[in-house]
């Protein structure tokens, strides 16, 4: 079990570092469809090597050493630290995290609906703000 705020800060910072490194390495003009980004590649971020694969409107990053997955699947150019339930479930599964807690409430990190509920509650508490309505994307305050 892991504290939800710790995980959200960890995830957002990591995703932001990965997106920054990607855009530094590949100057992209088409930030919506990412068509000028290679379909796949490898890049160093700090001391780690990350593989990436472009898909749909986003990019999935995988660390082959740790098996961590960061799937920045929409609006990665405008919201590099963006958080949604799909991104979190991919990340928590890759790290073997099955539950998250916030102020005594436990959330099932293997269920999309549970993570959506957690994000909504954190938004109502002012911990997160809605960065985009559809699809629902949050940012840390």
N, C-alpha and C positions, 0 to 999 in steps of 0.2 A: 504494500500500500504506500502511496506517495501523496504528499501534500499537493493539491491542485495548483496553488499559486507558484510553488517552486517549479512544477512541471511547465506551466504556462510561460513563465519567464525564461526558463531554459530553452523551451521550444522556439519561442518568438526570437530570441537572440540568435539561436543557431540558424533558423530559417533566414533571418536578415543577413547574417554573415555569408551564407551560401548564395543568396540572391545577389548581394553586393559583389562577391567574387565572380559570379557568372557574368554580370553586366560589365564588370571591369575587364574581364577577359574577352568577352564578345560584345562589342558595342552594337546594340540592337536598336534599330529605328522602329520596327514594328512591335511595339510593346503590347499590343492586343493579341495578335495571332502568333507572334514569335516566329514567323516564317523565315527570318534571316538568322535564326539560331540553329546550329547543327542539331540533327535529330538525336544524337547521343555524343557523349564525350567523357573525358576524365579531367579533373582539375584538383590542384592542391589548395586546401583551405587551412591555414595555420600548419600544424604538423600532420594533418590528416589528408588522405586522398579520398576524393568523392567521385563517384560515377554519376552521370546525369542522363536522363532520357526525356526528350520533349514529347509531350502528348497533349492532344486537345488544345486547351488554352493555358497549359502549365508545364511544369517540369518536375519530375520525380528525381530526387537525389538519394543515392544509396552509398553508405560507407561500407565497403567490402570487408573491412577489418572488424567492425562492430555490428554490422548488419542493421544499423540505424537507417530508418527511412523518413525522409522529409518530402512530402508531396505538396508542393506549392502549386495547386491546380488551377487557380484563377487569380487574376489581378496581382501577380507577383511583382510587377514593375511598380505599381502604385501603392501596394500594401505589402511591403517586404516582410513585415512581422505579423501579417494577418493570421488569424486563428479561426478555424471552424471545426466542427465535430469530425468531419471526414479526415482532415489533416491530423487531428489529435489521435484518432483511432489507429491510423497508419503508424504514427510515431510510437504510441504506447504499445501496440502489438510488437513492433520491432525491438522494443526495449524489454519486453516481457512483463510489463506493468498491467496488472489486472484490475486494480482499484485505485481511485483517487479520493481524497477527503478534503472537505472545506468546512471549517468550524463545526466539526463533529458529524457532518453529513457525509456518507460514503456514496460514491458514484461508481458504477460498473464501467471500467475503461474498455471493456470488450463489446459494449453495446452502444451503437450510434445514438439511440434515443436517450440513453442515460447521459451521454456527453452533451447532447443538445440541451437537455434540461439543465445541466450544470452551467453551461455557457449562458443560458438565459437568466439563471439565478444570479450569476456573477455580474451580468449586465445590469440587472435591476438593483444590485448592491452598489453599482458605480465603479466596480473593479475593471470592467470591460466597457467599451463603447462600440456601438454598431458602426463599422467602417463602410459597409455596403449592405443594402437590404436584400438583393437577390443576386446570386445566392448569399445567404446571411454570412457575413464576414465580420469578425470582431478585432479590436485592437486593445492592447493594455492601456490603461490610463496613466 
